[in-house]
Amino acid sequence: MLLGCGSRGHQVGDASAPPDTEVDAPIDTPPRHCDVIGDVSQPVEIQLFHPGIPPLAPVQAMDPVALYVPAQGGYVFDVEVHARNIDGCHFSLTTVLRDPCTSQVATFETRPSVMHLNADGWGVPNGESDEAEVPSCPHIGYSHNLHNEPFVLEITAADSTSHQAFASVTIVPTCPEGICVCNCSADYTLGTNCLTYPDAGVPTSCP
Amino acid sequence: MMGRPLVGLLLLAAACGDNLRPAPDNSDGWTLADLDDSEGFSLRVGPFEVPPNHEVQNCYFVRVPDINNGQPVWIDRVLIAMNVGSHHMNVFKVNTILGLDPRLGTPTWLGDYPASVIEGADDYQHSPCWNSANWADWPLVANSQTALADNPYTDWKLPQNVAIQLQPGQMLMVQSHYVNSGDQPTPNGAHVGINFYKHLAPDPIELGTLFATQQKIRICRSNPTPSYSGVCHLPSAVTPVTITAANGHFHKRGKEFDMYVWDGVTTSQPPAASQFYQSLTWNEPPMMRDLSAGVPTGGGVYWNCAYQWAPPEYATCADVDAKDPEQAGDCCYTFGGSTDIGEHCNVFVYYYPRTTSDVFCN
């Protein structure tokens, strides 16, 4: 189920909801390894967190998520997925960002996510590259700003035994200072000089 | 330092004696006509030597010559010739300057045109010529990854009445990356020629370009066969566009690079009938031309990059580990330009009509 336009509140599919409380169990320091986590005969469960230094905050409805510049340029944001009842050695994440008004897919990607058992009994990603990543800006030819507007984030987590779980929550990609607002605006075209772009941009809204 | 091709190297060699490596044998195996203004314009890079087990990536800056009385220059054929060993040659339009600044380059010449060069050499850790974030908003113009001994040419003729638009005086960046290793040898030195042929008919349809790069790829010894996929919208919200050419770019762990027309709706791999590109080789990936892959309104491109971990050839896992931002000690290749130490999953797609913009996706 996805949000109607202008609604608030997190949306959860057939997976467990993001927890209401912060997680204070520390994430293991590598060495690099992976584990079978929990009971793989049971349904897969996943939780979504804002990445960072523990204690991690769960992703809640209408949370701002911070866009940042990755190595290759543009702007992305990350979500840390915890899971259990999975084979953490053969695990993948498909991340979709949808327009809440039209359900149009703004972007999606699929990547492997190697997980190991954490002290709290959940599987956690080994590193940043094992987190769900959402390539966001620029987004040429897309009719909405990719900043300061709500989008539905959908994450499907699956292992090689066809165990999978799905979660979704409405989030608000949020630009830091700088040229991000220009780069993430609906009217951005490649080659625009973002150094002279007005800070606020032009808001877009559902039709 | 670069001078006019070959002559500069020979003069330097004469001046400095044994301190310089000998100029490479200029047995290119290719020749290109030097175009006059009525035909287009010609750029030449090198020749220069690439030492064994080294990579050289240089970024050359040159302005589009005014060969059309101050009016836009339309190009409908790009003929590229490269000595064996070229890993890639990309041409971008320069836009926002972050670290890669043409004003900081060493003066040189690209054929008959004054230019500057930032020599990245093999300093992938520090040189801005290796930092791809620089050209996240630099529209792609053309590229080639093919440099075969028996066919060093990429002769890209655009579809009927489709052309690349360049503005006179516009700054271009020509990035040349050569590798001289066992599986991509450069026996005759680096040398690149590019001929841009002028389109003469009126009212051409403008070509659009898409450059995309998958973020945070990671190929580890303990997880040796990962694959990554992503999508990128084309500016087709109103007008359907047609993909006419494409090529994919990865490094030595790359096993299969696939591209599909994406309908803008599906969140899984599109059906086989939608596939328009496949590469099974990292060092001479094909450039598919003369495609007619229609993209529906709201659609775009889906890609998948599949890898097989292998140890580095001339570097070491310690070198690979030193570059790993996660410091996992697992010989994990991450995004990076050096073919022996880093990996890529880069998409080059050419479409028409351009409509509103060229495209960059991450």
Interface residues (C-beta under 8 A of the other chain):
Chain A: P30 P31 R32 H33 C34 V69 P70 A71 Q72 G73 G74 Y75 V76 C89 T94 V96 Q104 V105 T107 F108 E109 T110 R111 P112 V114 N126 G127 E128 S129 D130 E133 P135 P138 H139 I140 G141 Y142 S143 E154 I179 N183 T189 L190 G191 T192 N193 C194 L195
Chain B: K93 N95 T96 S132 A133 N134 W135 A136 D137 W138 P139 T213 Q214 Q215 K216 I217 R218 C220 S222 N223 P226 S227 Y228 S229 G230 V231 H233 L234 P235 S236 A237 G264 V265 T266 T267 S268 G298 G300 P325 E326 Q327 A328 G329 D330 C332 T334 F335 T355 T356 S357 D358 V359 F360 C361 N362
